Amino acid sequence: MTKKKFRARAFFYPLTTIIAGVDINDKPNFLTIAFCGMFHYKPPMLYISSGKAHYSNQGILENETFSVNFPSVDMVKATDYVGMKSGKEIDKALLFDVFYGELKTAPMINEAPMNHECKLVKVLDFGGTNEIFVGEIIQTYIDEECLVNGKPDIRKIRPILFSGYNNNYLEIGNNIGQAYKIGRDYEKK
Ligand SMILES: Cc1cc2nc3c(=O)[nH]c(=O)nc-3n(C[C@H](O)[C@H](O)[C@H](O)COP(=O)(O)O)c2cc1C
């Protein structure tokens, strides 16, 4: 196989598209984030990476809370919208049906099938364009209809995937095997 060099590029596939929720100036604000991920089951922890100029960042720093909401594919237009318009220009507070949980200052989106309520534990700044907010998940909310045998089902949540280099949204495809099982007897051909 011939490899082509692309210089050092942050290509990463697939990205999950989430909507982060923050309280700022006594109102909820929402922004789309694709640079995000989890890195611990115990304690449950995640990060979101947000451009330093974004309106939302101040709210996270002030309250030390934020939410991570997983929109489903039928929320793709709203997801795109909150990713284009800043809370500096428009009021995004009334775009969603909002609820609050235990932390009181992490607004969550009722229409999104899964929500993580997070407490800020660290802010990382590597001198680049973004601040990385590391959060501990203190509660997770999942629509009952998205549970199968008591567990969240990706086909019911229907998350929005994002392909950054050509700005496309996608949905998940087929199952291709069971993890920690399909590779058991693998040998190089
Ligand atoms: C698909 C998509 C993914 C995005 N991912 C990120 C991201 O990972 N980090 C980021 O800082 N901005 C990201 N953005 C841009 C912000 O959501 C956007 O600038 C937003 O208007 C900022 O809102 P605020 O100023 O109200 O905080 C993304 C936008 C879209 C449409």
The ligand as an ORCA input file, in Angstrom:
! r2SCAN-3c Opt
* xyz 0 1
  C     -19.881     20.080     13.747
  C     -19.263     21.127     14.623
  C     -18.281     20.765     15.526
  C     -17.683     21.728     16.333
  N     -16.721     21.329     17.219
  C     -16.115     22.259     18.005
  C     -15.127     21.866     18.943
  O     -14.808     20.683     19.111
  N     -14.529     22.842     19.680
  C     -14.858     24.163     19.548
  O     -14.290     24.999     20.240
  N     -15.819     24.564     18.671
  C     -16.457     23.647     17.915
  N     -17.437     24.030     17.034
  C     -17.778     25.469     16.923
  C     -18.622     26.021     18.091
  O     -19.693     25.151     18.399
  C     -19.144     27.399     17.683
  O     -18.078     28.281     17.447
  C     -20.146     27.994     18.668
  O     -20.826     29.048     18.003
  C     -19.528     28.577     19.935
  O     -20.599     28.999     20.733
  P     -20.458     30.059     21.922
  O     -19.649     31.234     21.415
  O     -21.909     30.428     22.211
  O     -19.798     29.375     23.064
  C     -18.073     23.090     16.238
  C     -19.079     23.449     15.324
  C     -19.668     22.476     14.531
  C     -20.753     22.883     13.562
*
